[in-house]
Each structure stands twice: as C-alpha cells, then as structure tokens.
C-alpha cells in the first residue's frame, strides 16, 4: 500500500511539474508559438507555395505536349462514311481516335526567360515570408519586454508597500507609547494607502501587458500564462562604436526585405526579355496519328471456286448467279454450244473493329514557322509595360533601402540617447536609494516625520520606475540593432 501511495505521489509531482513547465513561457517559446500560429505567416506561406507552383509550371512548359482523344456516335440520313468515303442514308455508327505530339523548337527564348522570371519571383516571395516572420518576431519581443518591465515595476511597488507596512507597524507602537504625534501615524497610513493604489495600478498594467502578449500569440485570455523573467546583463555593445552607415551596409546584406526587392528587380528584367520574344519568329513541330471505325464497312470475301459448270445450265437456268457479286469465266462458242466455265464465288462480310483500326491508321508530321510581321503593336506595348514595371521595381527597391537606412539612423540615435538616460537614471537611483536609507533610519529613530518619509519614498519609487523604463528601453533598442545586423534576438 505504501508503494502504491509513493507511486501516486511521484506521478502527481511529475504532473504538477509538467503543468508548471507548460505555463512557463520564455521568449523563445513565445516566438516559436507566434510563428506557428500567426495568420500573417500562414498567408505568406501560402503565397510562397503558389509562387513555387508557378515556378514549376514554367519549367514544365519546356516539355513537349502529348494528347490523345477520340469520339463515337451515330449518324442518320445522308452522310459520308469515313471508312469508305461513300454516301449513306441509313444509320451509321462510327468511332475515331487520335494522338498528337507537339514540340516548340524555337520561341525567341520566351519560355527560358519566363522560367528565370518565375524563379526570381519565387526567391522574392521566400524573403517576403522571412520579412513577415521578422515582423511577428519584433512584435512578440516588444510585448514580451513590456511584460517583463511591468513585472519589475509590480515587484518594486510591492516592495515599497512592504516597507511602508513595516514603518506603519513601528509608528503604531510609538504612537501608542506617546513618542510621536498621532498625525505622524495618520500621514504614514496615508502613504500606505497610496502605496496600495500603486500596487493595484501596476497589477493592472502587468495584466494588460500580459493580455497584449497573449493576443499577439493568439492564446485564449483565460489560459494560465506565466512569463519567465530572463537574466539580463547589460554589456555595452560594440555596435555603439559603429556608424549608422556601417550598420546599414551590414543590414543591406542580410535583411530579407532588401533581398526581396532586389529579386523583384531581376524578375522585372526578365519580364522585359519575355516581352521582347514577341518580335522573334516561332518554330514548332507536330506529329499526329489517327484511325477510324464504321459498322457499315464491308469487304469482299472469296468463298470458293466452281469448276465444270455449263453456262447456261440447261437444268438450272437460274443457277446461283444472283449470289455472285463478281463473275469471272471464260467462254468458247462453237455451234451455239457453251463449253464448261469456271466461276469464283465471293460475298460481302463485315470488317472487324481491330482490322479497321489497323487499316485506317493515318500519320502526319508537320513543322510550322510563324514570322510576326504586324500584330497591332501588341509586342511593342507589351515591351513598354514590362519596361515600366522594371523601372517601378527599381524605385521600390530604392525606397526600401531608404526606409531601412532611416530606420537604422533612428535606431542608432535612439540607442545612444537610451544609453545616456540609462546611465543618468542609474546614478539618480543610487542617490535616491541612499537618501531613502538615511530617511528610513531617521524615521525609525524619530528624527524625521511621516511627510519627509513619504517624500523620500515617492522619490525613490519614481527613480526606480524611471530606471526600469530606461533599462528596458535601452535593452530593446540594443536588440533592434542586433536584429538589423542579422544577430538573433536573445535575452
């Protein structure tokens, strides 16, 4: 029984531990979950699949075409039997079958250039997908950082509340002993109430930031969610010693949005070549084979030969001549006496399906040359449109580079400003902590009133809040610069 209880206890502990692990969300887990469940990413993946199918389709277009077909039907009234080329008026059943093999020998390199164009479209879409993933990543990192920031503020507010509660407990004893005026106790109790409001405010801010992160991850709001606070060590990044132009040159090599627009430009260049193919002649070859069947097809069939037959036969003047469709005989006339003759006996029979199919096979091989002379200026206008699209792609690529450069310049300016704010607020916090420590000792010794203590505590709380805000702002901006350099965003 004890073994069973120990086993159940072990399983319960494992289940609780696993549940805790499932509720704990690190930054990497948040990013992975968002990339899998993001509708924007899923839509971009479908666009990539479409682009891949189009690319394959253009490659398959180089292959020859091969098609087979057939038909069957009944004819009534006057018609031509395709197997005999004779007019018929009765019902005729016919069937036909055929196959065609076509091959493009030359088409002005249109197909080859279309393949290259589709290939660059596919590569561009690949980088569009990565750009979408990067946008999701930055959104998650920003929300995750905000959660950690508000969690730190909540801890700070709770710590301030705890300190005030301790001071109130001391002040109550001193007031009861008559060592301090009751007004001092009331002022300190007012500070306690203010700290309680601060805790409630920070709890709301933390809950809101968690809700925003859940929404970014598409997690139901009622699901238990606990963010793991990473160990963050601030080390001055070498990127701060670089110029914005240096960072831009690195970003230009790795950022997918730049690669995407560059591939779009290359695709547009091949689009111009595809349009130019309309000026060139085309050469194609075609091989055809077909056959026919008709249920009215007949053929003469030799059934035998009659010898030593007198014609006419005195005993049977109407001897089965009517059955003969073809009569071959030799006659020798001697005193009105007919000598014996030889007759060949034939009759009409249906031709079998297999025999008709074999006998009626027709084959043809053709080579066609098409030289464009005048086509209503279609080739000219197509080339003009393709050229305009190429110019538009080049402008889009330059705009994307300008946007990236401006973003990096802004990020460099922001991170340097954030560094200065962080260093200044760190010194301010150290001074406020020391001032509050002294004020706390004076409050405990009775040499400072509650108002002075409240002022010192509020100053410390603001300094802590400002420092935390500057710290995470600085961290996030450093991570943005890492992102532009192609480095993974990690805490």
C-alpha positions as CSV (number, residue, x, y, z in Angstrom):
1,X,0.0,0.0,0.0
2,X,2.8,2.3,0.8
3,X,4.5,1.6,-2.5
4,X,1.2,2.5,-4.3
5,X,1.0,5.8,-2.4
6,X,4.6,6.6,-3.2
7,X,4.0,5.9,-6.8
8,X,0.8,8.1,-6.9
9,X,2.7,10.8,-5.1
10,X,5.5,10.6,-7.7
11,X,3.1,10.8,-10.6
12,X,1.3,13.7,-9.0
13,X,4.6,15.6,-8.6
14,X,5.5,14.9,-12.2
15,X,2.2,16.1,-13.4
16,X,2.4,19.3,-11.4
17,X,5.9,19.9,-12.5
18,X,4.9,19.4,-16.2
19,X,1.9,21.7,-15.8
20,X,4.2,24.4,-14.4
21,X,6.6,23.9,-17.3
22,X,3.7,24.2,-19.7
23,X,2.6,27.5,-18.1
24,X,6.1,29.0,-18.2
25,X,6.8,31.0,-21.3
26,X,10.3,32.0,-22.3
27,X,11.0,34.5,-25.1
28,X,12.0,31.6,-27.4
29,X,8.8,29.7,-26.7
30,X,6.7,32.8,-27.3
31,X,8.5,33.5,-30.6
32,X,8.1,29.8,-31.8
33,X,4.4,29.8,-30.8
34,X,3.8,33.0,-32.6
35,X,5.5,31.9,-35.8
36,X,3.4,28.7,-36.0
37,X,0.1,30.4,-35.2
38,X,0.4,33.7,-36.9
39,X,-2.2,34.1,-39.7
40,X,0.1,36.6,-41.5
41,X,2.8,33.9,-41.6
42,X,0.4,31.3,-42.8
43,X,-0.9,33.6,-45.5
44,X,2.6,34.4,-46.6
45,X,3.5,30.6,-46.7
46,X,0.5,30.0,-49.0
47,X,1.7,32.8,-51.3
48,X,5.1,31.1,-51.3
49,X,3.6,27.8,-52.2
50,X,1.7,29.5,-55.1
51,X,4.9,31.1,-56.3
52,X,6.6,27.7,-56.2
53,X,3.9,26.1,-58.2
54,X,4.1,28.9,-60.8
55,X,7.9,28.4,-61.0
56,X,7.5,24.6,-61.6
57,X,4.8,25.3,-64.2
58,X,7.1,27.4,-66.2
59,X,9.8,24.7,-66.2
60,X,7.3,22.1,-67.2
61,X,6.3,24.3,-70.2
62,X,9.6,23.3,-71.8
63,X,8.4,19.7,-72.2
64,X,6.6,18.6,-75.4
65,X,2.8,18.3,-75.3
66,X,1.2,14.9,-75.9
67,X,-2.6,14.5,-76.1
68,X,-4.9,11.6,-77.0
69,X,-8.6,11.7,-77.8
70,X,-11.4,10.0,-79.5
71,X,-15.1,10.1,-80.2
72,X,-18.1,7.9,-81.1
73,X,-21.6,8.5,-82.4
74,X,-24.5,7.6,-84.7
75,X,-25.4,9.3,-88.0
76,X,-28.8,9.2,-89.7
77,X,-29.7,10.5,-93.1
78,X,-27.3,11.4,-95.9
79,X,-23.7,11.3,-94.7
80,X,-20.3,10.2,-95.8
81,X,-18.9,7.0,-94.3
82,X,-15.3,8.0,-93.2
83,X,-14.1,4.5,-93.9
84,X,-15.4,4.2,-97.4
85,X,-16.0,7.8,-98.5
86,X,-19.4,6.7,-99.8
87,X,-22.7,8.4,-99.3
88,X,-25.0,6.6,-97.0
89,X,-28.6,7.3,-95.9
90,X,-29.1,4.6,-93.3
91,X,-27.9,4.7,-89.6
92,X,-24.2,4.5,-89.3
93,X,-22.2,4.0,-86.1
94,X,-18.7,5.5,-86.3
95,X,-15.7,5.8,-83.9
96,X,-12.4,7.6,-84.1
97,X,-9.3,8.0,-82.1
98,X,-6.1,10.1,-82.4
99,X,-2.9,11.3,-80.7
100,X,-0.9,14.5,-81.1
101,X,2.7,15.2,-80.1
102,X,3.7,18.9,-80.2
103,X,7.2,20.5,-79.6
104,X,8.3,24.1,-79.6
105,X,11.7,24.2,-81.4
106,X,12.2,28.0,-81.1
107,X,10.2,30.7,-79.5
108,X,12.5,33.7,-79.1
109,X,13.7,32.4,-75.6
110,X,10.3,33.3,-74.2
111,X,9.9,30.1,-72.2
112,X,13.5,30.2,-70.9
113,X,13.2,33.8,-69.8
114,X,9.8,33.1,-68.2
115,X,11.4,30.4,-66.1
116,X,14.0,32.8,-64.8
117,X,11.4,35.4,-64.1
118,X,9.3,32.9,-62.1
119,X,12.4,31.8,-60.3
120,X,13.2,35.3,-59.1
121,X,9.5,35.8,-58.1
122,X,9.8,32.6,-56.0
123,X,13.0,33.8,-54.3
124,X,11.4,37.2,-53.7
125,X,8.4,35.5,-52.0
126,X,10.7,33.4,-49.9
127,X,12.2,36.7,-48.5
128,X,8.7,38.2,-48.1
129,X,7.9,35.2,-45.9
130,X,11.0,35.9,-43.8
131,X,10.1,39.6,-43.6
132,X,6.7,38.6,-42.2
133,X,8.3,36.3,-39.7
134,X,10.6,39.1,-38.6
135,X,7.7,41.5,-38.1
136,X,6.0,38.9,-35.9
137,X,9.3,38.4,-34.0
138,X,9.7,42.1,-33.3
139,X,6.0,42.4,-32.1
140,X,6.5,39.5,-29.7
141,X,9.8,40.8,-28.4
142,X,8.3,44.2,-27.8
143,X,5.3,42.7,-25.9
144,X,7.5,40.3,-24.0
145,X,9.8,43.1,-22.9
146,X,6.8,45.2,-21.8
147,X,5.5,42.3,-19.7
148,X,8.9,41.9,-18.0
149,X,9.1,45.6,-17.5
150,X,5.7,45.8,-15.8
151,X,6.5,42.7,-13.8
152,X,9.6,44.5,-12.4
153,X,7.5,47.6,-11.7
154,X,5.0,45.5,-9.8
155,X,7.7,43.9,-7.7
156,X,9.1,47.4,-6.9
157,X,5.6,48.7,-5.9
158,X,5.1,45.6,-3.7
159,X,8.5,46.1,-2.1
160,X,7.6,49.8,-1.4
161,X,4.3,48.6,0.1
162,X,6.0,46.1,2.3
163,X,8.5,48.8,3.6
164,X,5.6,51.2,4.4
165,X,3.7,48.5,6.2
166,X,6.8,47.8,8.4
167,X,7.1,51.6,9.1
168,X,3.4,51.8,10.0
169,X,3.7,48.9,12.4
170,X,6.7,50.7,14.1
171,X,4.8,54.1,14.1
172,X,1.7,52.5,15.7
173,X,3.8,51.2,18.6
174,X,5.5,54.6,19.0
175,X,2.2,56.4,18.8
176,X,0.7,54.1,21.4
177,X,3.6,54.9,23.7
178,X,3.1,58.6,23.1
179,X,6.5,59.0,21.5
180,X,5.1,60.6,18.3
181,X,2.0,62.6,17.5
182,X,-0.9,60.8,16.1
183,X,-0.8,63.0,13.0
184,X,2.5,61.4,12.1
185,X,0.8,58.0,12.2
186,X,-2.1,59.2,10.0
187,X,0.3,60.7,7.4
188,X,2.2,57.4,7.3
189,X,-1.1,55.5,6.9
190,X,-2.0,57.8,4.0
191,X,1.4,56.8,2.4
192,X,0.4,53.2,2.9
193,X,-2.9,53.7,1.1
194,X,-1.0,55.5,-1.7
195,X,1.4,52.5,-2.0
196,X,-1.6,50.1,-2.1
197,X,-3.0,52.1,-5.0
198,X,0.4,52.0,-6.8
199,X,0.4,48.2,-6.4
200,X,-3.1,47.9,-7.9
201,X,-2.1,50.2,-10.7
202,X,0.9,48.1,-11.5
203,X,-1.1,44.9,-11.3
204,X,-3.4,46.3,-13.9
205,X,-0.6,47.4,-16.1
206,X,1.0,44.0,-15.8
207,X,-2.3,42.2,-16.6
208,X,-2.8,44.5,-19.6
209,X,0.7,43.7,-20.9
210,X,0.1,40.0,-20.5
211,X,-3.1,40.3,-22.3
212,X,-1.4,42.1,-25.2
213,X,1.2,39.4,-25.4
214,X,-1.4,36.7,-25.3
215,X,-3.2,38.4,-28.2
216,X,0.0,38.6,-30.2
217,X,0.4,34.8,-29.6
218,X,-3.3,34.1,-30.2
219,X,-3.7,32.4,-26.8
220,X,-7.1,32.5,-25.0
221,X,-7.2,35.1,-22.2
222,X,-8.4,32.5,-19.7
223,X,-5.4,30.3,-20.2
224,X,-2.8,30.3,-17.4
225,X,0.2,32.2,-18.6
226,X,3.5,32.9,-16.8
227,X,6.4,34.8,-18.3
228,X,9.8,33.7,-17.3
229,X,12.0,36.7,-16.4
230,X,15.3,36.2,-18.1
231,X,18.6,37.1,-16.5
232,X,19.6,40.3,-18.3
233,X,23.1,41.6,-18.1
234,X,23.7,44.9,-19.7
235,X,27.0,45.0,-21.5
236,X,28.0,47.8,-23.8
237,X,27.6,46.6,-27.4
238,X,30.3,47.2,-29.9
239,X,27.6,48.4,-32.3
240,X,27.6,51.7,-30.5
241,X,31.1,52.4,-31.8
242,X,29.9,51.9,-35.4
243,X,28.4,54.5,-37.7
244,X,24.9,54.2,-39.0
245,X,26.3,53.7,-42.5
246,X,28.4,50.7,-41.3
247,X,25.3,49.1,-39.7
248,X,23.3,49.9,-42.9
249,X,25.8,48.1,-45.1
250,X,25.6,45.0,-42.8
251,X,21.8,45.2,-42.8
252,X,21.7,45.5,-46.6
253,X,23.4,42.2,-46.9
254,X,21.1,40.2,-44.5
255,X,17.7,41.9,-44.3
256,X,15.1,39.9,-46.3
257,X,13.1,42.9,-47.4
258,X,16.1,44.2,-49.3
259,X,16.7,40.8,-50.9
260,X,13.1,40.6,-51.8
261,X,13.0,43.9,-53.7
262,X,16.3,43.0,-55.4
263,X,14.9,39.7,-56.7
264,X,11.8,41.7,-57.9
265,X,14.1,43.9,-59.9
266,X,15.7,40.9,-61.5
267,X,12.3,39.3,-62.2
268,X,11.2,42.5,-63.9
269,X,14.4,42.5,-66.1
270,X,13.5,39.0,-67.3
271,X,9.9,40.3,-67.8
272,X,11.3,42.7,-70.4
273,X,13.1,39.8,-72.2
274,X,9.9,37.8,-72.2
275,X,8.1,40.7,-73.8
276,X,10.8,41.0,-76.5
277,X,10.2,37.4,-77.5
278,X,7.1,38.5,-79.4
279,X,9.4,40.1,-82.0
280,X,11.0,36.8,-82.9
281,X,9.6,34.0,-85.2
282,X,8.5,30.8,-83.7
283,X,9.1,27.3,-84.9
284,X,7.0,24.3,-83.9
285,X,6.8,20.6,-84.8
286,X,3.7,18.4,-84.6
287,X,3.2,14.7,-85.0
288,X,-0.3,13.3,-85.5
289,X,-1.8,9.8,-85.7
290,X,-5.5,8.8,-86.1
291,X,-7.8,6.0,-87.1
292,X,-11.5,5.3,-87.8
293,X,-14.2,2.6,-87.4
294,X,-17.6,2.2,-89.0
295,X,-20.1,-0.5,-88.5
296,X,-21.1,-0.3,-92.3
297,X,-17.7,-1.1,-93.6
298,X,-17.8,-4.2,-95.8
299,X,-15.2,-6.2,-97.8
300,X,-15.4,-8.9,-100.5
301,X,-14.6,-12.4,-99.2
302,X,-13.8,-15.3,-101.5
303,X,-15.8,-18.4,-100.5
304,X,-14.7,-20.8,-103.3
305,X,-14.4,-21.7,-107.0
306,X,-16.9,-23.7,-109.1
307,X,-15.5,-25.7,-112.0
308,X,-17.1,-27.6,-114.9
309,X,-20.2,-25.6,-114.8
310,X,-22.1,-25.2,-118.0
311,X,-23.4,-21.7,-118.7
312,X,-26.2,-21.5,-119.1
313,X,-27.1,-24.7,-117.3
314,X,-30.0,-26.4,-119.1
315,X,-31.2,-28.0,-116.0
316,X,-30.9,-24.9,-113.8
317,X,-31.0,-21.7,-115.9
318,X,-31.1,-19.5,-112.9
319,X,-28.2,-21.2,-111.2
320,X,-27.0,-19.1,-108.3
321,X,-25.7,-16.3,-110.5
322,X,-27.6,-13.9,-108.4
323,X,-25.4,-14.8,-105.4
324,X,-22.3,-13.9,-107.3
325,X,-21.1,-10.4,-106.8
326,X,-18.2,-10.9,-109.1
327,X,-18.2,-13.4,-112.1
328,X,-15.1,-14.5,-113.9
329,X,-15.5,-17.1,-116.6
330,X,-14.2,-18.0,-120.0
331,X,-16.4,-19.0,-122.8
332,X,-15.7,-20.8,-126.1
333,X,-18.5,-20.5,-128.6
334,X,-18.8,-23.5,-131.0
335,X,-22.0,-24.1,-132.9
336,X,-24.0,-22.3,-130.2
337,X,-22.8,-24.7,-127.6
338,X,-21.3,-23.4,-124.5
339,X,-18.3,-25.2,-123.0
340,X,-17.9,-25.6,-119.3
341,X,-16.7,-22.4,-117.5
342,X,-15.0,-21.6,-114.2
343,X,-16.7,-19.2,-111.7
344,X,-15.2,-17.6,-108.5
345,X,-17.7,-17.3,-105.6
346,X,-17.4,-14.2,-103.3
347,X,-19.7,-12.5,-100.8
348,X,-19.7,-9.2,-98.6
349,X,-18.7,-9.5,-95.0
350,X,-18.3,-7.0,-92.1
351,X,-14.8,-5.8,-91.3
352,X,-13.8,-6.4,-87.7
353,X,-13.0,-3.5,-85.3
354,X,-9.4,-4.4,-84.9
355,X,-8.9,-4.7,-88.7
356,X,-10.5,-1.3,-89.3
357,X,-8.4,0.4,-86.7
358,X,-5.2,-1.1,-88.2
359,X,-6.2,-0.4,-91.8
360,X,-7.4,3.2,-91.3
361,X,-4.3,4.5,-89.4
362,X,-3.2,7.9,-90.7
363,X,0.0,9.7,-89.8
364,X,1.3,13.2,-90.3
365,X,4.4,15.2,-89.4
366,X,4.5,18.9,-89.8
367,X,6.9,21.8,-89.0
368,X,5.4,25.3,-88.7
369,X,7.2,28.6,-88.9
370,X,5.4,31.8,-87.7
371,X,7.1,35.1,-88.5
372,X,5.5,38.1,-86.8
373,X,5.0,41.0,-89.3
374,X,2.3,43.1,-87.8
375,X,0.2,42.4,-84.7
376,X,-1.4,45.7,-83.9
377,X,1.6,46.9,-81.9
378,X,0.9,44.3,-79.2
379,X,4.5,43.3,-78.9
380,X,5.6,47.0,-78.7
381,X,3.1,47.9,-75.9
382,X,3.9,44.7,-74.0
383,X,7.6,45.6,-74.0
384,X,6.7,49.1,-72.9
385,X,4.6,47.8,-70.0
386,X,7.4,45.4,-68.9
387,X,10.0,48.3,-69.0
388,X,7.8,50.5,-66.9
389,X,7.3,47.6,-64.4
390,X,11.1,47.2,-64.2
391,X,11.5,50.9,-63.5
392,X,8.8,50.7,-60.8
393,X,10.6,47.7,-59.2
394,X,13.9,49.7,-59.2
395,X,12.1,52.6,-57.5
396,X,10.5,50.3,-54.9
397,X,13.9,48.8,-54.2
398,X,15.5,52.2,-53.6
399,X,12.6,53.2,-51.4
400,X,13.1,50.1,-49.3
401,X,16.7,50.9,-48.9
402,X,15.9,54.4,-47.9
403,X,13.4,53.2,-45.3
404,X,16.0,50.8,-43.9
405,X,18.7,53.4,-43.8
406,X,16.3,55.9,-42.0
407,X,15.2,53.2,-39.5
408,X,18.8,52.3,-38.7
409,X,19.7,56.0,-38.3
410,X,16.8,56.5,-36.0
411,X,17.7,53.3,-34.1
412,X,21.3,54.5,-33.7
413,X,20.1,57.8,-32.4
414,X,17.6,56.2,-30.0
415,X,20.0,53.7,-28.6
416,X,22.7,56.3,-27.8
417,X,20.1,58.5,-26.2
418,X,18.8,55.5,-24.2
419,X,22.3,54.7,-23.1
420,X,22.8,58.2,-21.7
421,X,19.4,58.1,-20.0
422,X,20.1,54.7,-18.5
423,X,23.5,55.9,-17.1
424,X,22.0,59.1,-15.7
425,X,19.0,57.4,-14.1
426,X,21.2,54.7,-12.7
427,X,23.1,57.4,-10.8
428,X,19.9,59.0,-9.7
429,X,18.5,55.7,-8.4
430,X,21.7,55.1,-6.4
431,X,21.3,58.6,-4.8
432,X,17.6,58.1,-4.1
433,X,18.3,54.7,-2.5
434,X,20.9,56.2,-0.2
435,X,18.6,59.1,0.6
436,X,15.7,56.8,1.5
437,X,18.0,54.6,3.5
438,X,19.0,57.5,5.7
439,X,15.4,58.8,5.9
440,X,14.3,55.3,7.0
441,X,16.8,55.3,9.8
442,X,15.7,58.8,10.8
443,X,12.1,57.7,10.8
444,X,12.9,54.7,13.0
445,X,14.8,57.0,15.4
446,X,12.0,59.6,15.5
447,X,14.1,62.3,14.0
448,X,12.0,62.5,10.8
449,X,8.3,63.0,10.4
450,X,6.0,61.0,8.1
451,X,5.8,63.7,5.5
452,X,9.6,63.6,4.9
453,X,9.5,59.9,4.8
454,X,6.7,59.9,2.3
455,X,8.5,62.4,0.1
456,X,11.7,60.3,0.2
457,X,9.8,57.1,-0.6
458,X,7.9,58.7,-3.5
459,X,11.2,60.0,-4.9
460,X,12.7,56.5,-4.7
461,X,9.7,54.9,-6.3
462,X,9.8,57.4,-9.2
463,X,13.6,56.8,-9.6
464,X,13.1,53.1,-9.6
465,X,10.3,53.3,-12.2
466,X,12.3,55.7,-14.4
467,X,15.4,53.5,-14.2
468,X,13.5,50.3,-15.1
469,X,11.8,52.1,-18.0
470,X,15.2,53.4,-19.2
471,X,16.8,50.0,-18.7
472,X,14.3,48.0,-20.8
473,X,14.1,50.8,-23.4
474,X,17.9,50.6,-23.7
475,X,17.8,46.8,-23.9
476,X,15.1,46.7,-26.5
477,X,16.8,49.3,-28.7
478,X,20.1,47.4,-28.5
479,X,18.3,44.2,-29.6
480,X,16.8,46.1,-32.6
481,X,20.4,47.0,-33.7
482,X,21.3,43.3,-33.3
483,X,18.4,42.4,-35.4
484,X,19.5,44.8,-38.2
485,X,22.9,43.1,-38.2
486,X,21.3,39.7,-38.6
487,X,22.0,38.6,-35.0
488,X,19.4,36.5,-33.1
489,X,17.4,38.4,-30.5
490,X,18.1,36.7,-27.2
491,X,18.0,37.6,-23.5
